[in-house]
């Protein structure tokens, strides 16, 4: 049965916030990107055979007084089984010639003949990273008939919920522990909190928590999530290949000795993921650190946790947490899916079970480790797949960390 593509753009209906990354000069060998934000609203027309969106940006064209507005008309050609897409902007009010195409394997590609400053170009629109709350569009131009392409515009779309917050789908997370140069942790935290949280979230990531380790003054630990592995790869390419990281990477990297201690994790059970944040993230410039201590427990294993240790943890370890003053928030196991972004290494072939707790006070993890019941559970587990005693990371949330104790 042939695919009926008339509903392929249904994901776009609704309201979005948009991060734009756009080359200032196109087809000129430029690497100077401008960043601006916009809102977009998309509604169906013709009973679902098409849609119209309205785009309102904060950008002013060529220093003009009015912010730039755009609109897109998309119509599905039933006879040809293809989408035609027209675009117009407030700079001239002219509907451009269409690009045409469709979707395959979740990616939409649309091409057509346009003009740029009076010069004929072949244009390509690509839709990808499509999820319930995310989407990515980028535009490419070719002046050699499609032999080579210049990418000159990215739009990263994120939905907001009824309360105005970004919803997240953290099917996979990264636990990242950095070793920093002596005395430079606060420098990295200040840069991260000011410049690097919102740009990551704009391209599809979720910055879950950032922490100072209480027992190692030059350790910085943070956690981020992704809707899935394909979305992770696209989001990482978008951020680390984009203008924000290019602008700040030297300053960030100058604080670090090692940033490769990274575990790729997935929820141990369908309901064992970290809960949604109870409060909105503190704004940029917040100076007081978040309250509440977090403990992350890392159990390094001889075999995947699903081979038996997960049940042991739930039976022998988890019941000991609350009496010691720790409230279990989430339990994760190593995700052995191949790392699709090798530019950022992860620990591979090292199975682990990782749990997150809020702490009644900073001494709760130490109280836990000193109880006879915990010591007995560890001794038994060391004979049944646990490689070493669980590592208990005592963590103080930074001012803008969502995850708190």
VMD Tcl script that draws the C-alpha trace (Angstrom):
set ca {
  {0.00 0.00 0.00}
  {1.40 3.40 -1.02}
  {2.11 5.93 1.73}
  {-0.48 8.70 1.83}
  {1.58 11.71 2.79}
  {-1.25 14.17 3.37}
  {-0.69 13.99 7.15}
  {3.11 14.21 7.10}
  {3.06 17.83 8.30}
  {0.50 17.30 11.06}
  {3.35 17.41 13.59}
  {3.76 21.12 12.82}
  {0.28 22.21 13.88}
  {0.28 24.43 16.95}
  {2.52 27.01 18.57}
  {6.33 26.95 18.61}
  {9.29 28.92 19.80}
  {12.07 29.06 17.21}
  {15.81 29.56 17.43}
  {17.19 30.78 14.08}
  {20.81 30.48 13.01}
  {21.26 32.23 9.66}
  {24.32 33.07 7.56}
  {24.62 36.83 7.20}
  {26.02 36.44 3.66}
  {24.95 33.54 1.48}
  {26.94 31.97 -1.35}
  {29.92 34.08 -0.32}
  {32.01 31.56 1.63}
  {30.92 33.20 4.88}
  {31.01 31.57 8.30}
  {29.39 34.52 10.09}
  {26.11 33.35 11.62}
  {23.49 35.56 13.22}
  {21.18 34.19 15.90}
  {17.65 35.44 16.50}
  {14.45 34.08 17.98}
  {10.90 33.89 16.74}
  {7.47 32.42 17.36}
  {5.56 30.34 14.85}
  {1.93 29.24 14.66}
  {0.74 26.61 12.17}
  {-2.86 25.70 11.33}
  {-4.37 23.15 8.90}
  {-6.37 24.22 5.84}
  {-8.49 22.43 3.21}
  {-9.53 19.73 5.63}
  {-5.94 18.75 6.33}
  {-4.63 18.78 2.74}
  {-2.45 21.73 3.63}
  {-1.39 24.16 6.31}
  {-0.39 27.76 6.76}
  {2.09 29.06 9.29}
  {2.85 32.56 10.49}
  {6.39 33.42 11.60}
  {7.08 36.48 13.78}
  {10.73 37.17 14.56}
  {12.70 39.60 16.68}
  {14.99 40.21 13.69}
  {14.97 43.51 11.78}
  {15.95 43.29 8.13}
  {18.83 45.60 7.15}
  {18.39 47.70 10.25}
  {14.74 48.49 9.53}
  {12.22 49.52 12.16}
  {9.81 46.59 11.79}
  {10.50 43.06 12.91}
  {10.55 40.50 10.11}
  {7.48 38.37 9.48}
  {7.08 35.37 7.21}
  {4.39 32.94 6.16}
  {4.43 29.52 4.54}
  {1.72 27.78 2.54}
  {2.01 23.99 2.17}
  {-0.38 21.97 -0.01}
  {-0.44 18.24 -0.66}
  {-0.95 17.35 -4.34}
  {-3.20 14.29 -4.21}
  {-2.57 13.32 -7.82}
  {1.24 13.39 -7.57}
  {1.48 12.47 -3.91}
  {3.88 15.33 -3.22}
  {3.97 18.46 -1.12}
  {4.40 21.93 -2.65}
  {5.66 24.67 -0.35}
  {5.51 28.42 -0.96}
  {7.10 31.09 1.24}
  {6.68 34.86 1.50}
  {8.20 37.51 3.74}
  {7.25 40.96 4.94}
  {10.23 42.44 3.06}
  {8.40 42.25 -0.28}
  {5.11 40.38 0.13}
  {5.85 38.16 -2.87}
  {5.08 34.44 -2.83}
  {8.24 32.66 -3.98}
  {8.16 29.73 -6.45}
  {7.49 26.42 -4.69}
  {9.81 23.71 -3.53}
  {8.39 20.19 -3.82}
  {9.03 16.79 -2.25}
  {8.02 14.51 0.56}
  {9.03 12.46 3.58}
  {10.94 9.18 3.84}
  {12.08 7.55 7.08}
  {11.00 10.58 9.08}
  {12.97 13.14 7.04}
  {11.33 15.54 4.61}
  {13.28 16.87 1.61}
  {11.87 19.54 -0.73}
  {13.67 21.15 -3.68}
  {12.97 23.83 -6.26}
  {14.41 26.64 -8.37}
  {14.58 30.03 -6.64}
  {16.54 33.26 -6.89}
  {18.92 34.86 -4.43}
  {19.72 38.52 -5.09}
  {18.74 37.99 -8.72}
  {20.95 34.91 -9.03}
  {19.31 31.55 -9.88}
  {19.82 28.93 -7.16}
  {18.53 25.47 -6.46}
  {17.01 25.47 -2.99}
  {16.48 22.55 -0.63}
  {14.37 22.53 2.55}
  {14.97 19.65 4.99}
  {12.77 18.71 7.98}
  {14.21 16.31 10.55}
  {14.46 15.54 14.31}
  {10.68 15.48 14.39}
  {9.12 14.59 17.74}
  {6.13 15.47 19.84}
  {7.80 18.69 20.99}
  {10.76 19.24 18.66}
  {11.55 19.74 14.98}
  {14.47 20.99 12.91}
  {14.35 22.76 9.55}
  {17.32 23.82 7.49}
  {17.78 25.45 4.12}
  {20.49 24.79 1.54}
  {21.42 26.54 -1.72}
  {23.30 25.13 -4.72}
  {24.67 27.07 -7.70}
  {26.08 24.04 -9.51}
  {22.94 22.04 -10.14}
  {23.08 20.16 -6.84}
  {26.69 18.96 -7.02}
  {27.43 20.90 -3.82}
  {25.26 22.62 -1.24}
  {25.65 25.49 1.22}
  {23.59 25.26 4.41}
  {22.63 28.83 5.27}
  {19.67 28.75 7.68}
  {18.65 26.54 10.62}
  {15.36 26.78 12.50}
  {15.15 24.75 15.73}
  {11.54 24.47 16.90}
  {10.43 23.70 20.47}
  {6.90 23.57 21.85}
  {5.87 25.08 25.17}
  {3.16 23.53 27.31}
  {0.04 25.29 28.57}
  {2.05 26.71 31.46}
  {4.69 28.14 29.15}
  {7.36 25.55 30.01}
  {9.35 23.39 27.64}
  {8.19 19.76 27.87}
  {10.94 17.14 27.72}
  {11.17 13.50 26.67}
  {14.32 12.08 28.26}
  {14.51 8.57 26.83}
  {18.31 8.70 27.08}
  {20.53 10.80 29.35}
  {24.22 11.58 29.72}
  {25.92 11.68 33.12}
  {28.95 13.91 32.53}
  {31.80 14.33 35.10}
  {34.52 16.84 34.27}
  {37.92 17.20 35.90}
  {38.81 20.89 35.87}
  {41.99 22.84 36.32}
  {42.56 23.84 39.95}
  {40.45 26.77 41.05}
  {38.51 27.17 37.78}
  {35.23 25.40 38.56}
  {33.28 28.59 39.31}
  {34.58 30.11 36.09}
  {33.11 27.26 34.03}
  {29.85 27.30 35.99}
  {29.39 31.03 35.41}
  {29.97 30.62 31.66}
  {27.74 27.55 31.45}
  {24.86 29.15 33.36}
  {25.02 32.37 31.35}
  {25.66 31.15 27.80}
  {25.24 27.40 27.31}
  {21.93 26.22 28.79}
  {19.27 27.81 26.57}
  {21.19 27.21 23.29}
  {21.42 23.48 24.08}
  {17.74 23.26 24.93}
  {16.80 25.22 21.80}
  {18.25 22.49 19.57}
  {16.45 19.65 21.36}
  {18.41 18.76 24.49}
  {17.30 19.00 28.13}
  {19.84 20.33 30.61}
  {18.63 18.45 33.68}
  {21.11 19.38 36.39}
  {24.50 20.97 37.09}
  {26.48 20.38 40.27}
  {29.56 21.10 42.31}
  {30.93 17.88 43.79}
  {31.31 18.33 47.53}
  {34.16 15.84 47.92}
  {36.33 16.98 44.98}
  {36.77 20.72 44.57}
  {37.80 20.50 40.92}
  {34.98 18.20 39.76}
  {31.94 19.51 37.86}
  {29.10 17.07 37.16}
  {26.08 17.66 34.96}
  {23.27 15.69 33.34}
  {21.39 16.24 30.09}
  {18.63 14.32 28.32}
  {17.38 13.60 24.81}
  {14.15 12.23 23.31}
  {16.09 9.38 21.67}
  {19.36 8.46 19.99}
  {18.62 9.94 16.56}
  {17.50 13.19 18.19}
  {20.63 13.13 20.36}
  {22.91 12.95 17.32}
  {21.11 15.77 15.53}
  {21.01 17.97 18.61}
  {24.72 17.46 19.31}
  {25.60 18.26 15.70}
  {23.41 21.35 15.93}
  {24.99 22.65 19.11}
  {28.65 21.69 18.70}
  {28.60 22.61 15.01}
  {26.78 25.86 15.63}
  {27.78 29.44 16.36}
  {27.20 29.44 20.14}
  {29.73 26.70 20.91}
  {32.17 28.17 18.39}
  {31.96 31.48 20.26}
  {32.50 30.01 23.76}
  {34.36 26.71 23.33}
  {37.86 28.11 23.87}
  {36.86 29.71 27.16}
  {35.07 26.53 28.31}
  {37.83 24.15 27.24}
  {40.45 26.33 28.94}
  {38.99 25.33 32.33}
  {39.13 21.57 31.70}
  {41.63 18.78 32.16}
  {39.28 15.97 31.13}
  {35.68 15.88 29.87}
  {35.46 12.27 28.65}
  {34.01 10.65 31.80}
  {30.53 10.27 30.32}
  {27.94 7.54 30.83}
  {25.09 7.07 28.38}
  {22.07 5.87 30.34}
  {18.41 4.90 29.93}
  {15.66 4.43 32.55}
  {15.93 1.04 34.25}
  {12.14 0.64 34.23}
  {9.36 2.44 32.35}
  {8.58 4.48 35.48}
  {12.08 4.92 36.90}
  {13.06 8.12 35.06}
  {13.70 11.35 36.93}
  {10.53 13.34 37.62}
  {9.79 16.62 35.87}
  {11.18 19.68 37.59}
  {8.82 21.15 40.16}
  {9.90 24.72 39.53}
  {10.92 26.83 36.57}
  {14.67 27.09 36.08}
  {16.17 30.14 37.78}
  {16.83 32.99 35.33}
  {20.18 33.94 33.87}
  {22.08 35.92 36.46}
  {20.73 34.07 39.48}
  {23.53 34.06 42.03}
  {22.33 32.01 44.98}
  {22.93 28.30 44.54}
  {19.89 26.04 44.52}
  {18.96 24.40 47.79}
  {19.00 20.66 48.42}
  {21.81 18.15 48.07}
  {21.68 15.45 45.38}
  {23.39 12.07 45.60}
  {24.19 10.05 42.50}
  {25.09 6.43 43.15}
  {27.15 4.59 40.55}
  {27.32 0.79 40.67}
  {29.92 -0.57 38.24}
  {29.04 -4.10 37.14}
  {30.47 -7.16 35.46}
  {27.36 -7.58 33.28}
  {24.40 -5.43 32.25}
  {22.19 -4.56 35.19}
  {19.25 -6.28 33.53}
  {21.05 -9.61 34.00}
  {20.16 -9.63 37.68}
  {21.68 -6.68 39.52}
  {18.68 -4.42 38.90}
  {16.47 -6.78 40.89}
  {19.16 -7.03 43.59}
  {19.33 -3.23 43.83}
  {15.56 -2.97 44.15}
  {15.45 -5.73 46.78}
  {18.58 -5.12 48.87}
  {19.74 -1.53 48.33}
  {16.76 0.71 47.57}
  {14.93 0.01 50.88}
  {17.97 1.28 52.82}
  {17.96 4.75 51.22}
  {15.03 6.44 52.94}
  {15.99 5.48 56.51}
  {19.35 7.16 55.93}
  {17.74 10.36 54.63}
  {17.86 9.77 50.86}
  {14.77 9.99 48.65}
  {15.03 7.93 45.47}
  {14.33 10.04 42.36}
  {15.36 7.84 39.44}
  {17.18 4.65 38.47}
  {19.08 4.19 35.21}
  {21.17 1.52 33.51}
  {23.86 1.76 30.85}
  {22.56 2.19 27.31}
  {24.77 0.14 25.01}
  {23.49 1.77 21.82}
  {26.46 2.79 19.69}
  {27.54 6.37 20.24}
  {26.33 8.21 17.14}
  {28.44 11.30 17.91}
  {32.01 10.02 18.41}
  {33.35 13.56 18.63}
  {32.13 13.34 22.25}
  {33.31 9.99 23.68}
  {31.23 7.98 26.14}
  {32.21 5.06 28.35}
  {31.44 1.96 26.30}
  {31.52 -1.65 27.42}
  {31.31 -0.58 31.09}
  {27.89 -1.68 32.39}
  {26.55 0.22 35.36}
  {23.44 0.98 37.36}
  {23.08 4.65 38.34}
  {20.57 6.07 40.79}
  {19.64 9.61 41.79}
  {18.48 10.70 45.24}
  {17.54 13.87 47.01}
  {19.22 14.17 50.40}
  {17.84 15.38 53.70}
  {21.29 16.87 54.37}
  {24.82 16.69 53.01}
  {25.78 13.86 55.41}
  {23.03 11.47 54.32}
  {25.19 9.54 51.78}
  {27.88 9.04 54.43}
  {25.31 7.81 56.94}
  {24.06 5.36 54.36}
  {27.53 4.00 53.61}
  {28.21 3.45 57.32}
  {25.10 1.41 58.13}
  {25.68 -2.31 58.75}
  {22.82 -3.19 56.38}
  {24.42 -1.26 53.50}
  {27.81 -2.82 54.14}
  {26.26 -6.29 54.16}
  {24.37 -5.62 50.91}
  {27.57 -4.40 49.27}
  {29.56 -7.42 50.47}
  {26.97 -9.81 49.05}
  {26.78 -7.93 45.75}
  {30.57 -7.96 45.34}
  {30.24 -11.73 45.04}
  {27.43 -11.40 42.47}
  {28.41 -8.95 39.76}
  {29.24 -5.70 41.54}
  {32.81 -4.73 40.63}
  {33.45 -2.39 43.57}
  {31.55 -0.62 46.30}
  {29.00 1.87 44.93}
  {30.40 5.34 44.32}
  {28.30 7.94 46.16}
  {28.65 11.40 44.61}
  {27.58 14.20 46.95}
  {26.46 17.09 44.76}
  {25.44 20.70 45.42}
  {23.16 22.06 42.66}
  {24.24 25.26 40.95}
  {21.94 28.28 40.83}
  {20.26 27.26 37.55}
  {20.11 23.50 38.05}
  {16.62 22.06 37.54}
  {17.43 18.88 39.49}
  {17.61 19.58 43.21}
  {17.43 17.56 46.37}
}
mol new
graphics top color blue
foreach p $ca { graphics top sphere $p radius 0.5 }
foreach p [lrange $ca 0 end-1] q [lrange $ca 1 end] { graphics top cylinder $p $q radius 0.2 }
display resetview
